[in-house]
Amino acid sequence: MERAFEKGLQELGDGLYAYIQPDGSWGWSNAGLVAGSDRSLLVDTLFDLRLTREMLEAMDAITRTRPIGTLVNTHANGDHCFGNELVGDAEIITTEATASEMTEMGPQALDAMLKADYADPVVGEFVRGAFGAFRFDDITLTTPTRTFRQKLTLPVAEHSVDLIEVGPAHTAGDLLAYVPQAKTIFAGDILFIGGTPIIWAGPLQNWVNACDLMLDMDVDTVVPGHGPVTDKDGVRDVKAYLEFVDREVRQRFDDGMTARDAAHDIDLGEFADWSDSERLVVNVHAIYGEVDPAYQPPPIPELVVDMAHYAKG
């Protein structure tokens, strides 16, 4: 089951909402709201201040009388936390690992990357295509005020929200926000629906384990970090992609291929129509690093170059 993939606030029932941003590609992330009787909990902000303001305005009819008292950041990528300053009066909660990682790639770094003069036009075109719709030069990075490890349960009126650390996986400190009474989970970027997952941290097995954890939960509604609202079928699809890539990459490692050659050699098959297939490049390097601990994946600027050329074909 996937709901309509349309921009805006979607009511999920039981006082829960998802804020959805098509097309779910680079930077177009989702957020969530758990509205209690007098206070609300927000799951993630968006990539820049304009988008976050739009989201908060869409939620205003709810939060005017039930203000946001708690903000949870599911991980450190900017499209899930760069709007934090607009909810600065709330308690901001995330995992210890996410809090540490959040300052590593701040808005100034992305602004510089977007405005750089690239000698390679393919790279410039890729970066502007991925991030050109967003503005980073007016953001003040606002970091969490409270952190935890493993699990934290937060009361929101009649609901409880279980924050469950499942990273390192997509990033160093990914968490799931589970609302058991509503059989709903906000999965952050543990789930990309219709888009290619990207392993910035790994190991991949932790990500597969996070999918298995969700599949074992009493859940009907799953809000991904990117893409339309889904159910457990969406979780199964992401798990299938991860297991497919792991098999294909390890086979090519054993055959002695370089990581770059392996990425271009893999036929994505049933996953070929997922957006942002160039992220396979990053995933191959991550898995090579798992197979061979001595292997060092390239730094992010080099990965961007490789993704740009993969996307160009």
C-alpha positions in Angstrom: 0.0 0.0 0.0 1.3 3.4 -1.0 -0.6 6.6 -0.5 -0.8 9.3 -3.1 2.7 10.9 -3.6 1.6 14.5 -3.4 3.2 17.4 -1.6 1.8 18.4 1.7 0.4 17.3 5.0 -1.2 13.8 5.0 -3.4 12.7 8.0 -2.5 9.2 9.1 -5.1 8.9 11.9 -4.8 8.9 15.7 -3.4 12.4 15.7 -0.4 11.5 13.4 0.6 13.2 10.2 3.2 12.9 7.5 4.6 15.9 5.6 5.5 14.6 2.1 7.8 16.1 -0.5 7.9 14.7 -4.1 9.8 13.7 -5.9 11.8 12.2 -3.0 15.1 12.6 -4.8 18.2 14.4 -3.4 17.0 16.7 -0.6 13.3 16.2 -1.0 12.6 14.6 2.3 9.6 13.8 4.5 8.8 14.7 8.1 6.2 13.7 10.6 4.0 15.1 13.4 2.5 13.4 16.5 -0.1 15.7 17.9 -1.1 15.3 21.5 -3.9 16.9 23.5 -1.7 19.9 24.4 1.7 19.5 22.8 3.1 17.9 19.6 6.2 16.1 18.6 7.8 16.8 15.2 10.0 14.2 13.4 12.6 16.0 11.4 12.8 19.4 9.7 13.6 20.0 6.0 16.6 21.0 3.9 16.3 24.8 4.1 14.4 27.5 5.9 11.9 28.2 3.1 10.8 24.6 2.9 10.7 24.2 6.7 8.5 27.4 7.0 6.1 26.0 4.4 5.8 22.8 6.4 5.3 24.5 9.7 2.6 26.7 8.1 0.8 23.6 6.8 0.9 22.3 10.4 -0.2 25.5 12.0 -3.9 24.6 12.3 -2.8 21.8 14.5 0.2 23.2 16.3 -1.3 26.6 17.1 -3.2 25.0 20.0 -0.8 22.1 20.4 2.6 23.6 20.0 5.7 21.6 19.1 7.4 20.8 22.3 9.8 18.2 21.0 11.7 17.8 17.8 13.3 14.5 16.9 16.0 14.3 14.2 16.2 10.9 12.7 19.8 11.4 11.5 22.4 14.0 10.6 21.8 14.6 6.9 20.9 18.2 6.3 17.6 17.5 4.6 16.4 16.2 8.0 17.8 18.9 10.3 18.8 22.1 8.6 15.5 23.7 9.5 15.9 23.1 13.2 16.4 26.8 14.0 12.7 27.4 13.2 11.7 25.0 16.0 14.4 26.3 18.3 12.1 26.6 21.3 11.5 22.9 21.3 13.6 20.3 23.0 15.7 18.7 20.1 16.5 15.0 20.6 18.6 12.6 18.6 21.1 9.8 19.2 24.6 10.6 20.5 26.1 9.5 17.2 23.9 11.7 15.1 24.6 14.8 17.3 28.4 14.2 16.8 28.0 13.7 13.0 25.7 16.7 12.5 28.5 19.3 12.4 30.6 17.4 9.9 28.7 18.5 6.8 27.0 21.8 7.7 25.1 24.2 5.5 28.2 26.2 4.7 29.9 23.2 3.2 26.9 22.5 1.0 26.6 26.2 0.0 30.3 26.1 -1.0 29.8 22.9 -3.0 26.8 24.4 -4.8 28.5 27.7 -5.7 31.9 26.1 -6.7 33.3 26.7 -10.2 33.7 23.1 -11.4 36.3 22.4 -14.1 34.4 19.3 -15.0 31.0 20.4 -16.3 29.5 17.0 -15.7 30.1 17.4 -12.0 28.8 21.0 -11.9 25.6 19.9 -13.7 25.1 17.0 -11.2 25.6 19.1 -8.1 23.3 21.9 -9.3 20.7 19.4 -10.4 20.8 17.7 -6.9 21.0 20.8 -4.7 20.2 23.9 -6.8 16.6 24.1 -5.6 17.8 24.7 -2.0 19.3 27.7 -0.2 22.0 27.1 2.4 23.6 30.5 3.0 21.0 31.7 5.6 21.0 28.7 7.8 22.2 28.6 11.4 22.9 25.0 12.2 20.9 24.2 15.4 22.0 21.1 17.1 20.2 18.8 19.6 19.7 19.7 23.2 19.3 16.0 24.4 20.8 12.8 23.2 20.4 9.1 24.0 21.8 5.7 23.1 19.8 2.6 22.0 16.3 3.5 23.1 14.2 6.4 24.5 10.5 6.5 25.1 8.7 9.9 25.0 5.2 10.5 26.1 3.0 12.6 23.8 -0.4 12.8 25.6 -2.2 9.5 24.9 0.7 8.3 22.7 4.2 7.1 23.5 6.9 7.5 20.9 9.7 4.9 21.0 13.0 6.2 19.6 15.1 3.2 18.6 18.7 3.6 17.5 19.5 1.4 14.5 22.6 3.0 13.2 25.3 3.1 12.1 23.6 2.2 8.8 22.6 5.0 6.4 24.5 7.4 8.7 26.3 7.0 12.0 23.3 7.3 14.3 20.0 6.5 12.5 16.9 6.2 14.6 13.3 5.0 14.1 10.4 6.8 15.7 7.7 4.2 16.5 4.2 5.0 17.7 2.9 1.6 18.8 -0.7 2.7 19.7 -1.1 4.0 16.1 0.8 1.1 14.5 2.9 3.7 12.7 6.7 4.2 12.3 8.6 7.2 11.0 11.7 5.5 9.5 13.9 8.4 8.4 16.3 7.4 5.7 16.3 3.8 6.7 13.6 3.8 4.0 13.8 5.4 0.5 10.6 4.4 -1.3 11.1 4.4 -5.1 14.5 5.8 -4.6 18.0 4.3 -4.2 19.3 3.9 -0.7 22.8 5.2 0.0 25.2 3.8 2.5 27.1 6.7 4.0 28.2 4.8 7.1 27.2 1.1 7.1 27.7 -1.7 7.8 25.0 -2.9 5.4 23.9 -5.7 7.8 22.8 -3.1 10.3 20.5 -1.6 7.7 19.1 -5.1 6.9 18.6 -5.7 10.6 16.7 -2.4 10.9 14.4 -3.6 8.1 13.9 -6.9 9.9 13.1 -5.0 13.1 10.4 -3.0 11.4 9.0 -6.2 9.8 8.7 -7.8 13.2 6.8 -4.8 14.6 3.0 -4.4 14.8 3.0 -1.7 12.1 0.4 -0.8 9.4 1.8 2.6 8.3 5.4 3.4 7.5 6.6 7.0 6.7 9.9 6.9 4.9 12.5 9.5 4.8 11.9 9.9 1.1 9.0 8.8 -1.1 5.3 8.0 -0.5 3.9 6.7 2.7 3.9 2.9 2.6 3.5 -0.2 4.6 5.7 -3.3 5.3 5.9 -4.0 1.5 8.0 -0.9 1.2 10.3 -2.2 3.9 10.6 -5.5 2.1 11.6 -3.7 -1.1 14.4 -1.8 0.6 15.7 -4.9 2.2 15.6 -6.7 -1.1 17.7 -3.9 -2.7 20.3 -4.0 0.0 20.6 -7.8 -0.1 20.8 -7.7 -3.9 23.6 -5.1 -4.0 25.5 -6.9 -1.2 25.6 -10.1 -3.3 26.5 -8.4 -6.5 29.2 -6.3 -5.0 30.9 -9.1 -3.1 30.9 -11.3 -6.2 32.8 -8.6 -8.1 35.2 -8.0 -5.3 36.0 -11.7 -5.4 36.5 -11.4 -9.1 39.2 -8.7 -8.5 37.3 -5.8 -10.0 37.9 -2.2 -8.8 35.0 -0.6 -7.0 34.5 1.8 -9.9 34.4 -1.0 -12.4 32.1 -3.1 -10.2 29.5 -0.2 -10.0 29.4 0.1 -13.8 29.2 -3.7 -14.3 26.2 -4.3 -12.0 22.8 -4.6 -13.8 20.3 -3.2 -11.4 17.5 -5.3 -12.9 14.2 -4.8 -11.0 15.7 -1.8 -9.2 16.8 0.0 -12.4 13.8 2.4 -12.4 14.4 3.6 -8.9 15.6 7.2 -8.9 19.2 8.3 -8.1 20.7 5.0 -9.2 24.1 6.7 -9.1 24.1 6.1 -5.4 25.2 2.6 -6.3 28.7 4.0 -6.6 28.8 4.9 -2.9 27.3 1.6 -1.9 29.9 -0.3 -3.8 32.7 1.5 -2.0 31.0 1.0 1.4 30.7 -2.8 0.8 34.3 -3.0 -0.4 35.3 -1.4 2.8 33.3 -4.1 4.7 34.9 -7.0 2.8 38.4 -5.6 3.2 39.0 -3.5 6.3 42.1 -2.1 4.8 40.1 -0.6 1.9 39.5 3.1 2.3 36.5 4.5 0.4 37.2 7.8 -1.4 36.3 11.1 0.3 32.9 12.6 -0.4 34.2 15.0 -3.2 35.6 12.1 -5.2 32.4 10.1 -4.6 30.4 13.0 -6.0 32.6 13.0 -9.1 32.0 9.3 -9.6 28.3 9.6 -9.1 28.1 12.5 -11.5 29.7 10.5 -14.3 27.7 7.4 -13.5 24.5 9.4 -13.7 25.6 10.9 -17.0 26.0 7.4 -18.4 
